[in-house]
Amino acid sequence: MTLQARDLTVHFAGAATPALRDVTLDFAAGSFTVLVGPSGSGKSTLLSCLAGLQPATGGEVVDDGIVVTAPHPRRGMAFQRDILFAWMSVESNIRFALRANGIPSRQHRDRVHELLTSVGLPLDIGRRKPSQLSGGMRQRVGLARMLAGEPEVMLMDEPFAALDAQTRLRMQDLIVDLWSRLRRTVVFVTHDVDEAIRLSDRIVVLSDATIRSAIDNPLPRPRPADSLADLTGYSDLRRWLHHQLDTNTEVPISKEH
């Protein structure tokens, strides 16, 4: 099963230039793709189109052979700011997602416990309100709620950008662990070059609303944060990415395989 963007264009009313222009990308089942690029390059717009949240002006998104016209539980979305219901407990937030996915009520308690465990949270967290949690805990609960929908595709729009450095690294470890165990397709947006290198199978660079270049990540896994820079090929890959993110350089031929 593959998620595809075909000649995707988005032009917002009143805007002088398109937010996306003729973007074509395939996301193979079980792959981990990271989108990088400067602000305004189209990363979040592309992610919203893949989720079915943003209609295209031209082209289309196809998920498992079906044209995407609206959101669907197959495609879970995580945002930079969590969207937990503040008046609900953690458990109620997750139960809400389970009900939306048609999971019978008699299964909710066990499923909530499974989901909390899967994102590394103790079960007693379920009684707390989101306001009683740290930023990292809230993001973990957000992941649990997304996973409650049993998505085949996990779309993540800078979910760790607001976290402190150490919490961010722990969340990177968590998402790689979840991806390794669940083998979901992940499309992840970030501005952070090292985050892109650490997480991805493939890195796609966007600039001026279109694809500038793409490369398969040659670094072996695992990629521990404290020794990432020691991996063979890290320096060359980091230098290449910074070169691509310099909008004053000419667009090179893609290095994607």
Buried (B, 14 or more C-beta within 10 A) or exposed (E): EEBBBBEBBBBEEEEEEBBBBBBEBEBBEBBBBBBBBBEBBBBBBBBBBBBBBBEBBBBBBBBBEEEBEEEBBBBBBBBBBBEBEEEBBBBBBBBBBBEEEEBEEEEBEEBBBEBBEBBBBEEEBBEBBBEEBEBBBBBBBBBBBBBBBBBBBBBBBBBBBBBEEEBBBBBBBBBBBBBEEBEBBBBBBBBBBBBBBBBBBBBBBBBBBBBBBBBEBEBEEEBEBEEBEEBEEBEEBBEBBEEBBEEEEEBEEEEEE
